[in-house]
Amino acid sequence: MRTEDLIKALDADISSKAMPLRPAWWLAAGAAVIIAAAVFWMTIGPRTDFMVAAHTVRFLSKFVFTIVLAISAFALIRTLSTPGAATGRAMAWMAAAPLLVALAVVLELFMVPERLWGTRMVGSNMMICMGFIPLIGIGPLAVFLWMLRYGAPTRPVLAGTVAGLLAGGLAATFYAAHCFDDSPLFVATWYTIAIAVLALLGALGGRFFVRW
């Protein structure tokens, strides 16, 4: 079978699903948010000084990074789940969150004395961060991998990786409400590693669970 014919067949298969792919993805996103919220509230919950911290730029910037990552990953994974869809623009937007973090890190390095760089990067909750972002994100990741099976991604490993980034962005958004380490140096290091764990799990899920 020619590649063009295969893509048309996959697209026709998607169109014949009980629910169109676009609204199905929104339902999946809603379910993922509910799962992440439930795990977050049943385990760690928000930090005790949340309302005070919400008036600081460093604290709020964490949500900017994580939400931008989640939104860009959501746009890309929806595109990847549809065979033949153009991914260039959505792929380019994936650079937005890393660029924002990099900019914040540069500003932090200029504003904070060099002797404090290491302290800000290590923080006080790195092990909690490394544990709870994957814990909060594993349920949403399962939802997103299931949705990829509902679609027909032609690049399942890439799609699975993006599913992990989406789950990581969502989980990190909730975790940021608990985290007492607001430095961009901490976020750039430990949030990135924790999200990368979910991206790796997503890639494995795409390789063994999503493939067709």
C-alpha positions in Angstrom: 0.0 0.0 0.0 1.3 3.4 -0.9 1.9 5.9 2.0 -0.7 8.3 0.7 -3.3 5.5 0.6 -2.4 4.4 4.1 -2.8 7.9 5.5 -6.2 8.3 3.8 -7.3 5.0 5.3 -6.1 6.0 8.8 -7.9 9.3 8.4 -11.1 7.6 7.3 -10.8 5.2 10.3 -10.5 8.2 12.7 -13.6 9.8 11.0 -15.6 6.7 11.7 -14.9 6.7 15.5 -17.9 7.1 17.8 -16.7 10.6 18.8 -14.7 13.1 16.6 -11.1 13.3 17.7 -11.1 17.0 18.6 -13.8 16.9 21.3 -12.5 13.6 22.5 -9.1 15.3 23.2 -10.9 18.0 25.2 -12.7 15.4 27.3 -9.4 13.6 27.8 -7.8 16.8 28.9 -10.6 17.5 31.4 -10.3 14.0 32.8 -6.5 14.4 33.1 -6.9 17.7 35.0 -9.4 16.0 37.4 -7.0 13.1 38.0 -4.0 15.3 38.6 -6.0 17.6 40.9 -7.3 14.6 42.9 -3.7 13.2 43.4 -2.4 16.7 44.3 -5.0 17.4 46.9 -4.9 13.9 48.4 -1.1 14.0 48.8 0.6 17.3 49.2 -1.8 20.2 48.6 -0.8 23.8 48.2 1.9 25.5 50.3 0.7 27.1 53.5 1.6 30.6 52.4 0.0 30.3 49.0 -1.9 33.6 49.1 1.2 35.5 50.2 3.5 33.8 47.6 0.9 34.6 44.9 1.9 38.2 45.1 5.5 37.5 44.0 6.8 37.3 40.5 9.1 34.3 41.0 6.1 32.2 42.3 3.8 33.2 39.5 6.4 32.7 36.8 6.5 29.0 37.6 2.9 28.7 36.4 3.7 30.6 33.3 6.4 28.1 32.4 4.3 25.0 33.1 1.1 26.2 31.6 2.8 27.3 28.4 4.4 23.8 28.2 1.1 22.1 28.7 -0.7 24.3 26.1 1.9 23.9 23.5 2.2 20.1 24.1 -1.6 19.8 23.9 -1.7 21.5 20.5 1.1 19.3 19.2 -0.3 16.0 20.5 -3.7 16.7 18.9 -1.9 17.3 15.6 0.2 14.2 15.9 -2.8 12.0 16.6 -4.2 12.9 13.2 -2.3 11.3 10.3 -1.3 13.7 7.5 -1.8 16.8 9.6 0.9 19.5 9.4 3.0 19.6 12.6 5.5 22.4 11.9 3.8 25.3 13.6 2.8 23.2 16.7 6.3 21.8 16.9 7.8 25.3 16.8 5.6 26.4 19.7 7.2 23.7 21.9 10.2 26.0 22.1 8.2 28.6 24.0 8.4 27.2 27.5 12.2 26.4 27.4 12.9 29.9 26.0 10.9 31.5 28.8 12.7 29.4 31.4 16.1 30.2 29.9 15.2 34.0 29.9 14.2 33.8 33.6 17.4 31.9 34.5 19.5 34.6 32.8 17.6 37.4 34.7 18.1 35.4 37.9 21.8 35.1 37.4 22.0 38.9 36.9 19.9 39.7 40.0 21.3 37.1 42.5 24.9 37.2 43.8 27.0 34.4 42.3 27.6 32.8 45.8 23.9 32.1 46.0 23.5 30.4 42.5 24.2 26.9 43.9 21.8 27.4 46.8 19.0 28.6 44.6 19.5 25.7 42.2 19.6 23.0 44.8 16.7 24.5 46.8 15.1 22.6 49.7 12.6 20.3 48.0 14.3 18.8 45.1 13.5 15.2 46.1 9.9 16.0 46.7 9.8 17.7 43.3 11.4 14.7 41.6 8.9 12.3 43.2 5.6 14.2 43.1 5.7 15.6 39.5 5.8 12.1 38.1 3.3 10.8 40.7 0.8 13.6 39.8 1.5 13.1 36.1 1.3 9.3 35.7 -2.5 9.2 35.6 -2.8 12.0 33.0 -0.1 10.3 31.0 -2.2 7.1 30.9 -5.2 9.1 29.7 -3.2 10.7 26.9 -1.6 7.4 25.7 -5.1 5.9 25.6 -6.2 8.9 23.5 -3.3 8.3 21.1 -4.7 4.8 20.5 -8.1 6.4 19.8 -6.4 8.4 17.1 -3.8 7.1 14.6 -0.4 8.7 15.1 2.1 7.9 12.4 5.0 8.6 14.8 3.9 6.9 18.0 7.2 7.3 19.9 7.2 11.1 19.2 3.5 11.3 20.1 4.2 9.3 23.3 7.0 11.7 24.2 4.7 14.7 23.7 2.1 13.0 25.8 4.7 12.8 28.6 5.6 16.5 28.2 1.9 17.3 28.3 1.4 15.2 31.5 4.5 16.8 32.9 3.4 20.3 32.2 0.0 19.6 33.8 1.6 17.9 36.9 4.2 20.6 37.3 1.5 23.2 37.3 -0.2 21.6 40.3 3.1 20.9 42.0 4.2 24.5 41.6 1.4 25.5 44.0 3.1 23.4 46.7 6.7 24.0 45.9 8.6 26.5 48.2 11.5 26.8 45.8 10.6 29.6 43.4 13.9 30.3 41.8 14.1 29.8 38.0 17.4 28.0 38.6 15.5 25.4 40.6 12.7 25.2 38.1 15.0 24.9 35.2 16.9 22.0 36.8 14.5 19.8 38.9 11.2 20.5 37.1 12.9 19.7 33.8 14.3 16.4 35.1 11.0 15.4 36.6 9.1 16.2 33.4 11.8 14.4 31.4 10.9 11.2 33.4 7.3 11.5 32.2 8.5 12.2 28.6 10.6 9.0 28.7 7.7 7.0 30.1 5.6 8.5 27.4 8.1 7.5 24.7 8.1 3.9 26.0 4.3 3.9 26.1 4.2 5.2 22.5 6.6 2.5 21.4 4.9 -0.5 23.0 1.3 0.7 23.6 0.4 3.1 20.8 2.0 1.5 17.8 -0.3 -0.1 15.2 
